[in-house]
Amino acid sequence: MTKEEAMKSGRELDVYLDSEMADEKTGALDDLWQSIYDVVQLCTGGIMESDPREIEAALQWLKEVQPLTKDYKTLSLDFDN
């Protein structure tokens, strides 16, 4: 997957609409990844509600795209079950 494909697929996630969408200003994959990560973390922590299938799709996206990020390559996905 290219960075462009990662950006497109990340923006298509249902949870993207609940994120801060920081990538809209910067166009940076890392900002998109962080926005999705934050939503998943809030949902798995019980702070936000979301369909479990949407969270699972977002978590899979995070895992797949993480190697393409600059600053989050080694960040633990500690909310992963």
Contact map, one row per residue, 1 for C-alpha under 8 A:
111011000000000000000000000000000000000000000000000000000000000010000000000000000
111111000000000000000000000000000000000000000000000000000000000000010000000000000
111111100000000000000000000010000000000000000000000000000000000000010000000000000
011111110000000000000000000000000000000000000000000000000000000000000000000000000
111111111000000000000000000000000000000000000000000000000000000000000000000000000
111111111100000000000000000010000000000000000000000000000000000010000000000000000
001111111110000000000000000010010000000000000000000000000000000000000000000000000
000111111111000000000000000000000000000000000000000000000000000000000000000000000
000011111111100000000000000000000000000000000000000000000000000000000000000000000
000001111111100100000000000000011001000000000000000000000100100000000000000000000
000000111111100100000000000000010000000000000000000000000000000000000000000000000
000000011111110100000000000000000000000000000000000000000000000000000000000000000
000000001111111110000000000000000000000000000000000001001100000000000000000000000
000000000001111111000000000000000000000000000000000001000000000000000000000000000
000000000000111111100000000000000001001100000000010001100100000000000000000000000
000000000111111111111000000000000011000000000000000000000000000000000000000000000
000000000000111111101000000000000000000000000000000000000000000000000000000000000
000000000000011111110000000000000000001000000000000000000000000000000000000000000
000000000000001111111000000000000011011000000000000000000000000000000000000000000
000000000000000101111100000000000010000000000000000000000000000000000000000000000
000000000000000110111111000000110010000000000000000000000000000000000000000000000
000000000000000000011111110000110010000000000000000000000000000000000000000000000
000000000000000000001111111111110000000000000000000000000000000000000000000000000
000000000000000000001111111000000000000000000000000000000000000000000000000000000
000000000000000000000111111000000000000000000000000000000000000000000000000000000
000000000000000000000111111100100000000000000000000000000000000000000000000000000
000000000000000000000011111110100000000000000000000000000000000000000000000000000
000000000000000000000010011111110000000000000000000000000000000000000000000000000
001001100000000000000010001111111000000000000000000000000000000000001000000000000
000000000000000000000010000111111100000000000000000000000000000000001111000000000
000000000000000000001110011111111110000000000000000000000000000000000000000000000
000000100110000000001110000111111111000000000000000000000000000000000000000000000
000000000100000000000000000011111111100000000000000000000000010011001000000000000
000000000000000000000000000001111111110000000000000000000000000000000000000000000
000000000000000100111100000000111111111000000000000000000000000000000000000000000
000000000100001100100000000000011111111100000000000000000100010000000000000000000
000000000000000000000000000000001111111110000000000000000010010000000000000000000
000000000000000000100000000000000111111111000000000000000000000000000000000000000
000000000000001001100000000000000011111111100001000000000000000000000000000000000
000000000000001000000000000000000001111111110000000000100110000000000000000000000
000000000000000000000000000000000000111111111000000000000000000000000000000000100
000000000000000000000000000000000000011111111111000000000000000000000000000000000
000000000000000000000000000000000000001111111111110000100000000000000000000000000
000000000000000000000000000000000000000111111111000000000000000000000000000000100
000000000000000000000000000000000000000011111111000000000000000000000000000000100
000000000000000000000000000000000000000001111111100000000000000000000000000000000
000000000000000000000000000000000000000001111111100000000000000000000000000000000
000000000000000000000000000000000000001001111111110000000000000000000000000000000
000000000000000000000000000000000000000000100111111000000000000000000000000000000
000000000000001000000000000000000000000000100001111101100000000000000000000000000
000000000000000000000000000000000000000000000000111111100000000000000000000000000
000000000000000000000000000000000000000000000000011111110000000000000000000000000
000000000000000000000000000000000000000000000000001111111000000000000000000000000
000000000000111000000000000000000000000000000000011111111100000000000000000000000
000000000000001000000000000000000000000100100000011111111110000000000000000000000
000000000000000000000000000000000000000000000000000111111111000000000000000000000
000000000000100000000000000000000000000000000000000011111111100000000000000000000
000000000100101000000000000000000001000100000000000001111111110000000000000000000
000000000000000000000000000000000000100100000000000000111111111000000000000000010
000000000000000000000000000000000000000000000000000000011111111100000000000000000
000000000100000000000000000000000000000000000000000000001111111110000000000000000
000000000000000000000000000000001001100000000000000000000111111111000000000000000
000000000000000000000000000000000000000000000000000000000011111111100000000000000
000000000000000000000000000000000000000000000000000000000001111111100000000000000
100001000000000000000000000000001000000000000000000000000000111111111000000000000
000000000000000000000000000000001000000000000000000000000000011111111001100000000
000000000000000000000000000000000000000000000000000000000000001111111001100000000
011000000000000000000000000000000000000000000000000000000000000011111100100000000
000000000000000000000000000011001000000000000000000000000000000011111111100000000
000000000000000000000000000001000000000000000000000000000000000000011111100000000
000000000000000000000000000001000000000000000000000000000000000000001111100000000
000000000000000000000000000001000000000000000000000000000000000001101111111000000
000000000000000000000000000000000000000000000000000000000000000001111111111000000
000000000000000000000000000000000000000000000000000000000000000000000001111100000
000000000000000000000000000000000000000000000000000000000000000000000001111110000
000000000000000000000000000000000000000000000000000000000000000000000000011111000
000000000000000000000000000000000000000000000000000000000000000000000000001111110
000000000000000000000000000000000000000000000000000000000000000000000000000111110
000000000000000000000000000000000000000010011000000000000000000000000000000011111
000000000000000000000000000000000000000000000000000000000010000000000000000011111
000000000000000000000000000000000000000000000000000000000000000000000000000000111
